[in-house]
Amino acid sequence: MRVMVCRVVTLLGIFLMPYVAMAQDVARRDVRAVVKMNAAYAVAGVVNPQVEIHIKGNSWWQTEVVISPWRSIAGHPLMFGILQNEYRYYVPRTKGLYVGAHAGIAAFNMSKPMLLNGGVRFQERRCKGYGIMAGAVVGYRWLSERHPRLVVDAFVGFGYMHSKYNGYSMAGVIDMYPQRPEDKQPTSPDPFNSSAEWLPTKVGVSVGIALFGDEK
């Protein structure tokens, strides 16, 4: 665990270093794009780079990926990848408050984590499949006056996710089947299961670098 966290922190430093090295007067320039990394996810060993681009006025567009590379945590896999696009509208006269909407796709091979007795536990099974999601987000982005390139972005999102997956025991035996009438059971020996739920779709505190356009 410590080795993975150190690697992610190192990756975060390498990711931001080229932009920190750009020493130039930016006080009279407009922010055109922001390159960020989710520091909250990085602490858990999950990589979440983000690129936010100014469209027009108070409208911005963000594209991001989330990658969890964990093949085993206490004997349970936690591997998934998410590609997500998001529209953001920055509320006038609030400096950094924004609301937005996002949609994305995901692929996963993981044991579902649960909160149990004050701790995190994993189901004794794993699910392998894909899903689509959509939701809303609210957040606040700080631009440092002392260090104009430094950006901190805190956010939380909530939405709907629909998934298709195969279920297996930890020994690899098929152990979940669709609950259907007997006369409508699938012919496949390893059928897809489906689930739909409302859940947090994103959360974090990202740290990044602002990229500027031409001088005013």
N, C-alpha and C positions, 0 to 999 in steps of 0.2 A: 504494500500500500504506500509506504513512504517513498519507495523508488519511483512509483507511478506519479505521485504528487510532485516530486522533484522534477521529473521529466516534463510534466505539464507546465510548471512554473518556468522552467527554462525555455520551453516553447513560447510561452507568453512573452518572455523577455526578448527573444529573437524576433518575434512577430512585431513588436513595437519599436525595437531599436532603430531601424532605418529611418523611421519618421521622427523620432526624438533627435536624431542627428541633424535634421534639417533646420539649421539656425538662420532665420531670416525674420525681418520685421513683418508681423502679421496683424498688427493692431488696426490697420485700415483696410482689411480684407474681409470678404464675406465667406462664411463656411459653405463649401459646396458638397463635401462628403465627409463621412466619419468612418474610420476603420476601428473595430472594437473586438475585444475578447471577453466573454462572460467569466469574470473572476470567481463568482460563486460556484459555477459548475467546475471550473478548473481545480478548485480545492478538492472536489470529489473525484477528480481524474476524468472528467468529461470535457471534451473539446467543443467549443461553441463560438467560432469566429463569425463576425457580423459586418456587413458593409451597408451603410445608410447613405442614400444619395438624395440631394435636394431636387425636387421636381419644379415647383413654382410656388411663390408666396409662402404659405404655411404648410404646404404639402411636401412630404418626404416619403421615400420608398426604401424599405430595408429587405435584404436577402441574407439568409443565414443558414448554416448547417449545424447540426448537433450530432456528435459522434461519441458513443460510449464503447470503448474497446475491451471491456472486462469479460474475459472468457470464463472466469470463475471468481466468485466472492463467496467464501465459506461453502464451496462446492456447488454454487448455483451460477449459471451464466447471466450476464447483464449486458448483452450486446444489442445496440440499436443505432439507427441512423435516421435523422430527420432533415428534410429540406423544407424551408418555410419562407414564404414571401409575406410582406406586411406593408400596409398603407398607414401612414401616421399623419395626424393633423395636430399641429402645435397651436395651442390656445393663445390668442393674442393677449399681450400685456401680462403674461404669467412667466415670461423668460424661458421656461423650459417644460411646462406641463403639456402633455400630449395624450390623445386618445387615438385608437386605431383599430383596424381589423386585419386578421391574418388567416392564411390557409396554407396547408402543407400536406406532405406525404411522409410516411414512415415505413421502415422495415425493421423487424426485431426478431431476436432469438434470446429469450430471457425468462427467468422465473419472476413472477409478479411480487414486488415487495409489499409488505403490510405493516401497519403500526399495531403492535401487540405487546401488552404489559409494559408500556413506556419505552419500547425499543422497536427496532426494525427487524422483521423476520421475512423470510422468503417462502413462497409456496413450494411444496415438495413435488413440483412438476414444472415443466417449461413449455412455453408457447413460441411457435415459429410462424411468422406470417407478415402481413403488411396492413397499413391503415391509412385513412385520410382524415383530416381534421380541419376545423375552422373555428374561429373564436374572436374575442375582443380583447384589447389590451389597454392599460393605462400606465403611465410612467412619467418620470421627470428626468430631464437631461441637463446636467450642469456643465457650463463652459467656464473654465477658470480664467479670471481676469489677470492673475499674476503669471500664469503659464497658459497662454492662449491656445496652445495645441492640445492641452490636456482636457479630456472629456470623461465624465462619469455618468452612466445611464442606469437608473433603477426602474424596474418594471415588473408587472405581474399580469398574466393573461389567463382567461378562462374560456372554455369552449366545449365543442362536441367532437367526439372521435368515434369513427366506425371502423371496426377491424375484422379481418378474415385471417384465420390462423389454424394450424394443426397443433394438437395438444399431446404431450408425451410425459410419461413418468420420468424420474431422474435416471432410470435404467434404460430409457429409450423405448418403452412399450407404450403403444397408443392407449390413452386412458380417458379421452374426452370425445364424445360423439354428439352430433346435433340432436336436440330433443324434438323429434318429429314423430308423427303417427307411424305405426308399423308398416302401413302400406305405402309410405312415402320416404322410407329410409334410403339413403344414397347407396349406389352400387359400389362406390370406391371403398377399398379397405382402409383408406386414410383420408377421410372427408374433411373438408374445411368446416370449422366452427365460426360463428359470427358473434360479435358483441358490439354494443353501442352504449356510450356513457358520456356524461358531462363530467369534466375534470379540469384541473389546472393544465393549461397547454404550454405555459412558459413562466419562468420566474428567474430573477437574477439581478446582479449588479455588474455591469460591464464597464471596463476601463479601456479607453482608446485614444486615438490621435485624430484631430481635426485637420482636414485638408482644405486649403483656401483657394479661391479663385483670383481673378485679376484685382488690382487695386481699384478702390472706388475713385 
